[in-house]
Amino acid sequence: MSAIEREVLDVARSGRSQPADPAQLKTYYHQMLAIRRMEEALAKAYALRKFGGFLHLYIGQEALAVGALAALKPEDYVFTTYRDHAHAYAKGMSARSIIAELYGKETGCSKGLGGSMHLFDAPHNFMGGYGIVGGHIPLAAGTAFASKYRGDGRVTLCFFGDASVAQGAFHEAVTLATLWRLPIVFICENNLYSMGTPLYRSMSVADVSQKALAYGMARDRFEGHEVLRVRERVAEAVRRARVESMPTLVEIVTYRFRGHSMSDAGLYRTKEEVEEWKKRDPLTLGRDLLVGAKVDEKEILDIEEKVRLEIEDAVQFAEDSPELAFERLAEFTYKD
């Protein structure tokens, strides 16, 4: 293991999260489990060629999306990358609308025209997944500028991967965010690999949050496997954005258990490395939180059964839904 990798793995783990009430814990566990089961179902369907294109899974990172979005109000905005299924679900989109979208069906959130990398839902203020690395970060800054201009009190959360910080678009966005005091939180999901490239080959400095120092921006950095910790740390950045109208760069160290996409076998990682990170599986930790909060085992099993039925229903819904009629394509391409 290189020095730069050790630096990331030794990121500060200051204390455990404060306890949440059982109702919150059950909601978070349901969301994380539903995201996991949804993506497992999508991986199976993709292997069976039920749909094509790209498929980037979030398995192993569920606590990050669920915890961060738990710190928001419904009217707040969210932007993210092409690895967007978890954020979409945690923002309120249904498994039906997500899976149907990947199947290319009319009942999908974008009528089957966006696919896996471009989920979008304006009613839930989920402003989309984006396929260009770092390309969405200035868009998120623009949305935060609009919120400040209107004085609507909304906060924008912008998620991106560690490779995005090498893009000019990232630096342009954070420069203006600080200069104009925008209500935005930039969240770097550092899963230790830029596609298949480990950090020691892509970064001279392992601590992404240090980028904030060049712009006079507040920063934070921590591991993101426990949902309550993510919620609490992101909540502080959201408070700063909403109350002080100041941005924050938050780096959250996480780990994806599968390759970059379905076409990536992940042979650049050892089995031992993956198994070591699986000891911090967000679902295991989330279930442990429920047990620690004295939630009855039957209630936990009920959640797991509801999730199973929810995802099975969503898959069947996608299978049964029609494709968008060819005659309607122009409605979403041209405007009079």
C-alpha positions in Angstrom: 0.0 0.0 0.0 1.4 3.4 -1.0 1.8 6.3 1.4 -0.9 8.3 -0.3 -3.4 5.3 0.2 -2.4 5.0 3.8 -3.1 8.7 4.3 -6.6 8.3 3.0 -7.3 5.2 5.0 -6.1 6.9 8.2 -8.6 9.8 7.7 -9.9 11.0 11.1 -12.7 9.1 12.7 -13.6 11.5 15.5 -16.1 9.8 17.8 -19.3 7.9 17.0 -22.5 9.5 15.9 -25.1 10.7 18.4 -28.1 8.3 18.6 -31.1 9.0 16.4 -34.6 8.0 17.2 -35.7 4.6 16.1 -38.1 5.9 13.4 -35.3 7.8 11.7 -33.0 4.8 11.9 -35.7 2.6 10.3 -36.2 5.1 7.5 -32.4 5.2 6.8 -32.1 1.4 6.8 -35.0 1.1 4.5 -33.5 3.6 2.1 -30.0 2.0 2.1 -31.4 -1.5 1.8 -33.7 -0.5 -1.1 -30.8 1.1 -2.9 -28.7 -2.0 -2.5 -31.5 -4.4 -3.6 -32.5 -2.1 -6.5 -29.0 -2.1 -7.8 -28.6 -5.8 -7.4 -31.8 -6.3 -9.4 -30.4 -3.8 -12.1 -27.1 -5.7 -12.3 -29.0 -9.0 -12.9 -31.3 -7.4 -15.5 -28.3 -5.9 -17.3 -26.5 -9.2 -17.4 -29.7 -10.7 -19.0 -29.7 -7.8 -21.5 -33.0 -6.4 -20.4 -31.5 -3.0 -21.2 -28.2 -1.6 -22.6 -25.9 1.3 -22.3 -23.8 1.9 -19.2 -24.5 0.9 -15.6 -22.5 2.3 -12.7 -23.4 0.8 -9.4 -23.2 2.5 -5.9 -23.0 -0.7 -3.9 -21.0 -0.1 -0.7 -21.6 3.7 -0.7 -25.2 3.8 0.4 -24.7 5.5 3.7 -23.2 8.5 2.0 -26.1 9.4 -0.2 -28.8 8.6 2.4 -27.0 10.4 5.2 -26.2 13.5 3.2 -29.7 13.9 1.8 -31.2 13.4 5.3 -29.6 16.7 6.2 -31.7 18.5 3.5 -35.2 20.0 3.3 -37.4 18.7 0.4 -37.1 22.0 -1.4 -33.3 21.8 -1.6 -31.5 20.9 -4.8 -29.2 17.9 -5.6 -26.8 17.4 -8.5 -24.7 14.3 -8.9 -22.7 12.2 -11.3 -23.6 9.3 -13.6 -23.5 7.0 -10.5 -26.9 8.5 -9.5 -29.4 5.8 -8.6 -28.9 6.1 -4.8 -29.2 9.9 -4.7 -32.3 9.8 -6.8 -34.0 7.3 -4.5 -32.9 9.1 -1.4 -34.2 12.3 -2.8 -37.7 10.8 -3.1 -37.9 9.2 -6.5 -39.6 5.8 -6.6 -37.9 2.5 -7.5 -40.5 2.2 -10.2 -39.6 5.4 -11.9 -35.8 4.7 -11.7 -35.9 1.1 -12.9 -38.4 1.9 -15.7 -36.1 4.6 -16.8 -33.2 2.2 -17.1 -35.4 -0.2 -19.0 -36.1 2.7 -21.5 -39.8 2.7 -20.7 -42.3 5.6 -20.9 -43.1 5.3 -17.2 -39.5 6.2 -16.3 -38.6 9.5 -14.8 -37.5 10.8 -18.2 -39.8 8.6 -20.3 -36.9 6.2 -21.0 -34.9 8.9 -22.8 -32.2 9.5 -20.2 -31.2 6.1 -18.9 -29.0 5.2 -16.0 -26.6 8.2 -16.2 -29.3 10.9 -16.6 -32.0 10.4 -14.0 -33.9 13.6 -13.4 -36.9 14.6 -11.3 -37.9 18.3 -11.1 -40.8 17.8 -8.6 -38.3 16.3 -6.1 -35.6 19.0 -7.0 -33.3 16.2 -8.1 -31.5 18.1 -10.9 -29.9 15.1 -12.5 -27.1 12.8 -13.0 -24.4 13.9 -15.4 -22.1 11.9 -17.6 -19.3 14.4 -18.1 -16.8 14.2 -15.2 -17.0 17.5 -13.3 -19.2 19.1 -15.9 -22.2 19.5 -13.6 -20.3 21.3 -10.8 -20.7 24.8 -12.4 -24.4 24.0 -13.0 -24.9 23.4 -9.3 -23.1 26.6 -8.5 -25.5 28.4 -10.9 -28.5 26.9 -9.1 -27.1 28.1 -5.8 -26.6 31.5 -7.3 -30.3 31.5 -8.4 -31.4 30.6 -4.9 -29.3 33.5 -3.4 -30.7 35.9 -6.1 -34.3 34.9 -5.3 -33.7 34.7 -1.6 -35.6 31.4 -1.4 -33.5 29.9 1.4 -32.7 26.8 -0.5 -29.4 24.9 -0.4 -27.7 23.0 -3.3 -25.8 19.7 -2.7 -23.4 18.8 -5.4 -21.8 15.3 -5.4 -18.8 14.4 -7.5 -15.9 11.9 -7.6 -12.3 12.4 -6.7 -11.3 12.6 -10.3 -13.5 15.7 -10.8 -11.1 17.9 -8.8 -8.6 17.7 -11.6 -11.1 19.4 -13.9 -11.1 23.1 -14.6 -14.8 23.1 -14.1 -14.4 22.2 -10.4 -12.0 25.1 -9.8 -14.1 27.6 -11.6 -17.2 26.6 -9.6 -15.6 26.7 -6.2 -13.9 30.0 -7.0 -17.2 31.7 -7.7 -19.0 29.9 -4.9 -16.7 31.5 -2.3 -16.5 34.9 -4.1 -20.2 35.2 -4.3 -21.0 33.5 -1.0 -23.3 30.9 -2.5 -25.5 28.5 -0.5 -23.9 25.3 -1.8 -22.2 22.2 -0.4 -19.6 20.4 -2.6 -19.3 16.8 -1.7 -16.4 14.7 -3.0 -17.2 11.0 -2.9 -13.7 9.7 -2.7 -14.0 6.0 -3.3 -10.2 5.6 -3.8 -10.2 4.9 -7.5 -10.6 7.1 -10.5 -12.3 4.5 -12.7 -9.6 1.8 -12.3 -6.7 4.2 -11.4 -5.7 4.2 -7.7 -5.1 7.5 -5.9 -1.3 7.3 -5.9 -1.3 7.4 -9.7 -3.8 10.2 -10.0 -3.3 12.6 -7.0 -0.2 14.3 -5.6 -2.1 15.1 -2.4 -4.5 12.5 -1.0 -6.6 15.0 1.0 -9.0 16.4 -1.5 -10.5 18.8 1.1 -7.3 20.8 1.1 -8.3 22.2 -2.3 -10.7 24.4 -0.3 -7.8 26.2 1.3 -6.9 27.9 -2.0 -10.3 29.5 -2.1 -10.9 30.5 1.5 -13.6 27.9 1.8 -14.6 25.8 4.8 -13.8 22.1 4.6 -14.4 18.8 6.2 -13.2 15.2 5.7 -14.3 11.9 7.2 -15.2 8.3 6.5 -18.8 7.8 5.2 -19.8 4.3 6.2 -22.1 5.2 9.1 -25.3 7.0 8.0 -25.7 9.1 11.2 -22.1 10.4 11.0 -22.7 11.4 7.4 -25.9 13.2 8.2 -24.4 15.1 11.2 -21.3 16.3 9.4 -23.1 17.3 6.2 -25.8 19.0 8.3 -23.2 21.4 9.6 -22.2 22.3 6.0 -25.9 22.7 5.1 -26.4 25.0 8.1 -23.5 27.1 7.0 -24.9 27.4 3.5 -28.5 28.1 4.6 -27.7 30.5 7.5 -24.4 32.1 6.5 -24.7 31.7 2.7 -21.2 30.2 2.6 -20.1 27.1 0.7 -18.2 24.1 2.1 -16.0 21.4 0.4 -16.7 18.1 2.1 -14.6 15.0 1.3 -16.2 11.7 2.3 -14.0 8.6 2.0 -16.1 5.7 0.9 -15.7 2.5 -1.1 -17.5 0.8 -3.9 -17.6 -3.0 -3.7 -18.0 -3.5 -7.5 -16.0 -2.2 -10.4 -16.4 1.2 -12.0 -19.1 -0.1 -14.2 -20.6 -3.4 -15.3 -17.9 -3.8 -17.8 -15.2 -3.5 -15.1 -14.1 -6.7 -13.4 -12.1 -4.8 -10.9 -9.0 -6.9 -11.4 -6.8 -4.0 -10.2 -8.0 -4.6 -6.6 -7.1 -7.6 -4.4 -9.9 -9.7 -2.9 -8.4 -9.0 0.5 -8.8 -5.3 0.0 -12.4 -5.6 -1.0 -13.2 -7.9 1.9 -11.5 -5.6 4.4 -13.7 -2.7 3.3 -16.8 -4.9 3.4 -16.3 -5.1 7.2 -17.6 -1.5 7.1 -20.6 -2.3 5.0 -23.2 0.5 5.5 -26.0 -2.0 5.6 -24.4 -4.0 8.4 -23.7 -0.8 10.3 -27.2 0.4 9.7 -28.7 -2.8 11.0 -26.4 -2.7 14.0 -27.8 0.8 14.8 -31.3 -0.6 14.8 -30.3 -3.3 17.2 -28.5 -0.8 19.4 -31.6 1.3 19.5 -33.6 -1.7 20.8 -35.7 -2.0 17.6 -37.4 -5.4 17.7 -36.0 -8.0 15.3 -39.4 -8.6 13.8 -39.6 -4.9 12.8 -36.2 -5.2 11.1 -37.4 -8.3 9.2 -40.6 -6.4 8.3 -38.4 -3.6 6.7 -36.4 -6.2 4.8 -39.6 -7.9 3.5 -41.1 -4.6 2.5 -38.0 -3.7 0.5 -38.0 -7.1 -1.2 -41.6 -6.6 -2.3 -40.9 -3.0 -3.3 -38.1 -3.9 -5.6 -39.8 -6.9 -7.1 -42.8 -4.8 -7.8 -40.6 -2.1 -9.5 -38.9 -4.6 -11.7 -42.2 -6.1 -12.8 -43.6 -2.6 -13.4 -40.6 -1.8 -15.7 -41.0 -5.1 -17.5 -44.7 -4.4 -18.1 -44.5 -0.8 -19.1 -44.6 0.4 -22.7 -41.8 2.2 -24.6 -42.4 5.7 -25.6 -44.2 5.9 -29.0 -41.9 6.9 -31.8 -44.4 9.7 -32.8 -43.8 11.4 -29.5 -40.0 11.7 -29.6 -40.2 15.2 -31.2 -42.1 16.5 -28.2 -38.9 16.2 -26.2 -36.4 17.2 -28.9 -38.0 20.4 -30.4 -40.0 23.2 -29.1 -42.2 25.5 -31.2 
